[in-house]
């Protein structure tokens, strides 16, 4: 979606980020209603109490989308991706404070590599843009808060992933529309856009909006099933493709050796972080598996149950063909019979 949004602004010169974001929200709502009609998603009716609880999520989602789209107007895709990786550091700090999850030494080292790469890249960026840097900083902070809120609100509200996403889009629509009408002239300017009736442009814009829906659906799913950190880790891997393509597609990258080194260092840190996080998750899974007892406690006897047999075998033969039922035992409390 980063590449498509950048293409909308750079190739088609459609510099109306608020309109693009509003269109993405509308398309997402329409898609979700269609999927609900065909019983592919569960969407609950909107309640004021739940909407009040979800609104902070909506606000930071709106802020991260608007700041991200706006930052792309000023920054190249490699620089945008490089600074967006600082989101990982903020998510780690948030999980530490809110969920009591401490980063491993290897993970912290990888984060420092990412931050170092961003500092080098920023200091040597020949296309330096202060507004772009400010907007991408806002984007990183709001993205981290957004990911943490998804996990917290999922547990607090009891909503499914799809229901939480639907709430988010419904609440975001009036927020985004009000912002666009009160602070910009984009509605008027879009009406006079030269290619507004070009079918190829309309298709491209629809694809961009559709990708926004798919992205949010995957973000909600990944964050609620796994964790906010898992979402940021997988995001590091797509940066390999985004950064590589972004260097050559749009022609707005000014190659400078130190800047390329900075971007590469940041990308290396993202890859290391993804590797360390995956390795740690595998080790935890293996430790949990080996911790499962394979035999009953010493004070619990194995119970044999008869296995039904076919043919003319005797009852004694059937009884002797038994299995250890201890594997199916239920935990019992002392003092109960």
C-alpha positions in Angstrom: 0.0 0.0 0.0 3.0 2.3 0.6 4.0 1.9 -3.0 0.5 2.4 -4.3 0.0 5.6 -2.2 3.3 6.9 -3.3 2.4 6.2 -6.9 -0.9 8.1 -6.5 1.0 11.2 -5.3 4.1 11.0 -7.5 2.9 9.5 -10.8 -0.7 10.8 -10.9 0.1 14.0 -8.9 -3.0 13.4 -6.9 -1.9 15.3 -3.8 -5.0 14.9 -1.7 -4.2 12.7 1.3 -7.3 13.5 3.3 -9.6 12.5 0.3 -7.6 9.3 -0.2 -7.9 8.4 3.5 -11.7 9.1 3.5 -12.1 7.0 0.4 -10.2 4.1 2.1 -12.5 4.3 5.1 -15.7 4.2 2.9 -14.4 1.3 0.8 -13.5 -0.6 3.9 -17.0 -0.2 5.4 -18.6 -1.2 2.1 -16.4 -4.3 1.9 -17.2 -5.3 5.5 -20.9 -5.0 4.9 -20.6 -7.1 1.8 -18.6 -9.8 3.7 -21.1 -9.7 6.5 -24.0 -10.3 4.0 -22.3 -13.4 2.8 -21.6 -14.6 6.4 -17.8 -14.2 6.0 -17.5 -11.7 8.9 -19.3 -11.0 12.2 -20.3 -7.4 12.7 -22.1 -6.4 15.9 -24.6 -3.5 16.2 -23.0 -0.3 17.3 -23.5 0.7 21.0 -22.6 4.0 22.5 -20.8 2.5 25.4 -18.5 0.3 23.3 -18.0 3.2 20.8 -16.7 5.4 23.6 -14.2 2.7 24.6 -13.1 2.2 21.0 -12.8 5.9 20.1 -9.1 6.3 21.4 -8.2 3.5 18.9 -10.0 5.3 16.1 -8.2 8.6 16.9 -4.7 7.1 16.8 -5.6 5.1 13.7 -6.7 8.3 12.0 -3.6 10.1 13.1 -1.3 7.3 11.9 -3.0 7.1 8.5 -3.0 10.8 7.9 0.5 11.3 9.1 1.8 8.4 7.1 0.1 9.5 3.9 1.3 13.1 4.4 4.8 12.0 5.1 5.0 10.2 1.8 4.4 13.5 0.0 7.7 14.8 1.4 9.9 11.7 1.9 11.2 9.0 -0.4 10.0 5.5 0.2 13.3 4.2 1.6 13.6 7.1 4.0 9.9 6.7 5.0 10.4 3.0 5.7 13.7 3.6 7.6 12.1 6.0 10.0 8.9 3.9 10.4 11.1 1.1 11.9 11.4 3.2 15.1 7.8 2.1 15.7 9.4 -1.2 16.9 11.2 0.5 19.7 8.1 2.3 20.8 6.0 -0.9 20.8 8.7 -2.7 22.8 8.6 0.1 25.4 4.8 0.0 25.4 4.6 -3.7 25.9 7.2 -3.5 28.7 5.1 -0.8 30.5 1.6 -2.1 29.8 2.0 -5.8 29.4 5.1 -6.4 31.5 7.0 -7.9 28.5 10.7 -7.3 28.6 12.8 -7.3 25.5 15.6 -9.9 25.2 19.2 -8.6 25.0 19.4 -9.7 21.3 16.2 -8.0 20.5 17.3 -4.8 22.1 20.6 -4.9 20.2 18.7 -5.3 16.9 16.5 -2.3 17.8 19.6 -0.2 18.4 20.9 -1.2 15.0 17.6 -0.1 13.5 17.8 3.3 15.3 21.5 3.7 14.4 20.6 3.1 10.7 17.8 5.7 10.9 20.1 8.3 12.4 22.8 7.7 9.7 20.2 7.8 7.0 18.6 11.0 8.3 22.0 12.8 8.8 23.0 12.1 5.2 19.6 12.5 3.5 20.2 14.8 0.5 16.4 15.2 0.0 16.0 16.4 3.6 12.5 17.6 4.4 11.7 18.9 7.9 7.9 18.6 7.4 8.4 15.0 6.2 10.5 14.1 9.3 7.9 15.6 11.6 5.0 13.7 10.0 6.9 10.4 10.0 7.7 10.9 13.7 4.0 11.4 14.4 3.3 8.4 12.3 5.7 6.2 14.2 4.3 7.2 17.6 0.6 6.9 16.6 1.2 3.6 15.0 2.8 2.2 18.2 -0.1 3.4 20.3 -2.6 2.1 17.8 -1.1 -1.4 17.8 -1.0 -1.5 21.6 -4.6 -0.3 21.8 -5.8 -3.1 19.5 -4.5 -5.7 21.9 -5.8 -3.9 25.0 -9.2 -3.2 23.6 -9.7 -6.7 22.2 -9.5 -8.0 25.8 -11.4 -5.1 27.4 -14.4 -5.0 25.0 -14.6 -8.6 24.1 -15.2 -7.7 20.4 -14.1 -10.0 17.6 -11.3 -8.7 15.3 -13.8 -7.9 12.5 -16.2 -6.2 14.9 -13.4 -4.1 16.4 -12.3 -3.1 12.9 -15.9 -2.2 11.9 -16.2 0.0 14.9 -12.9 1.7 14.1 -14.0 2.5 10.5 -17.5 3.7 11.4 -16.1 6.0 14.0 -13.2 7.2 11.8 -15.5 8.2 8.9 -17.0 11.4 10.6 -13.6 12.2 12.1 -11.9 12.1 8.7 -14.7 13.8 6.8 -14.8 16.7 9.3 -11.1 17.1 9.2 -11.1 17.2 5.4 -14.0 19.7 5.1 -12.8 22.0 7.9 -9.0 22.1 7.2 -8.6 21.5 3.5 -10.1 22.4 0.1 -9.6 18.9 -1.2 -13.2 18.3 -2.2 -13.2 21.3 -4.4 -9.8 20.5 -5.8 -10.6 16.9 -6.5 -13.6 17.9 -8.6 -11.2 19.9 -10.9 -8.5 17.2 -11.0 -7.7 16.6 -14.7 -7.7 12.8 -14.6 -10.7 12.4 -12.3 -12.7 10.8 -15.1 -9.8 8.6 -16.3 -10.9 5.0 -15.8 -7.3 3.8 -15.3 -6.8 6.3 -12.6 -10.1 5.4 -10.9 -9.1 1.8 -11.0 -5.7 2.6 -9.5 -7.3 4.6 -6.7 -9.8 1.9 -6.0 -6.9 -0.7 -5.7 -5.1 1.6 -3.3 -8.3 1.9 -1.1 -8.9 -1.8 -1.3 -5.4 -2.5 -0.1 -6.0 -0.3 2.9 -8.9 -2.5 3.9 -6.9 -5.7 3.5 -4.0 -4.2 5.4 -6.1 -3.2 8.4 -7.9 -6.6 8.4 -4.5 -8.3 8.5 -3.1 -5.9 11.2 -6.1 -6.6 13.5 -5.9 -10.3 12.9 -2.2 -10.5 13.5 -2.2 -8.2 16.5 -5.1 -9.9 18.4 -4.0 -13.5 17.6 -0.3 -12.9 18.2 0.8 -9.6 19.7 1.6 -6.0 18.8 5.2 -6.9 18.6 4.5 -9.8 16.1 2.9 -7.3 13.8 5.9 -5.0 13.9 8.3 -7.9 13.3 6.5 -9.1 10.2 6.5 -5.5 9.0 10.2 -5.5 9.1 10.4 -8.2 6.5 8.2 -6.4 3.9 10.5 -3.4 4.2 13.1 -5.4 2.2 10.8 -5.3 -0.8 9.4 -1.9 -0.2 12.9 -0.3 0.2 14.3 -2.0 -2.8 11.5 -1.1 -5.1 11.2 2.4 -3.7 14.8 3.2 -4.6 14.2 2.8 -8.4 10.5 3.1 -9.2 9.7 6.8 -8.6 13.1 8.4 -9.5 13.1 10.6 -6.4 16.0 9.0 -4.6 19.3 10.8 -4.6 21.9 8.2 -4.1 24.6 9.1 -1.6 26.9 6.3 -0.3 26.5 7.2 3.4 22.7 7.5 3.0 22.5 4.1 1.4 24.7 2.7 4.2 22.3 4.1 6.8 19.2 2.7 5.1 21.0 -0.7 4.8 22.0 -0.7 8.4 18.4 0.0 9.4 17.1 -2.7 7.2 19.7 -5.2 8.6 18.5 -4.3 12.1 14.9 -5.1 11.1 16.0 -8.5 9.7 18.0 -9.3 12.8 15.0 -8.3 15.0 12.6 -10.5 13.1 15.1 -13.4 13.3 15.7 -13.0 17.0 12.0 -12.7 17.8 11.2 -15.8 15.7 13.9 -17.8 17.3 12.8 -16.8 20.8 9.2 -17.8 20.1 10.4 -21.2 18.9 12.4 -21.7 22.0 9.4 -20.7 24.2 7.2 -23.1 22.3 9.7 -25.9 22.7 10.1 -25.2 26.4 6.3 -25.2 26.9 6.1 -28.6 25.0 8.8 -30.3 27.2 7.2 -28.9 30.3 4.0 -31.0 29.7 4.2 -34.1 32.0 4.2 -37.4 30.1 3.4 -39.5 33.2 0.8 -39.2 36.0 1.9 -38.0 39.4 3.3 -40.6 41.8 0.1 -40.7 43.9 -2.1 -41.2 40.8 -2.6 -44.7 39.4 -3.0 -45.4 35.7 -6.5 -46.6 34.8 -7.0 -49.2 32.2 -10.2 -49.3 30.1 -11.4 -52.0 27.8 -11.0 -51.5 24.1 -13.9 -52.8 22.0 -12.8 -55.4 19.6 -14.3 -57.1 16.6 -14.7 -60.7 15.8 -15.0 -63.6 18.3 -12.5 -62.5 20.9 -13.4 -63.2 24.5 -14.3 -60.6 27.0 -11.0 -61.3 28.8 -9.1 -60.8 25.6 -10.9 -57.5 25.0 -10.2 -56.4 28.6 -6.5 -57.1 28.3 -6.3 -54.9 25.2 -6.3 -51.7 27.2 -4.7 -48.2 27.1 -3.3 -45.9 29.7 -6.0 -43.5 30.6 -3.7 -41.2 32.6 -3.2 -39.1 29.5 -6.9 -38.1 29.6 -7.0 -37.4 33.3 -8.5 -34.2 34.6 -6.8 -32.2 37.4 -8.5 -32.8 40.7 -8.5 -30.9 43.9 -7.4 -32.4 47.2 -10.3 -33.3 49.4 -12.6 -34.2 46.6 -13.6 -37.7 45.7 
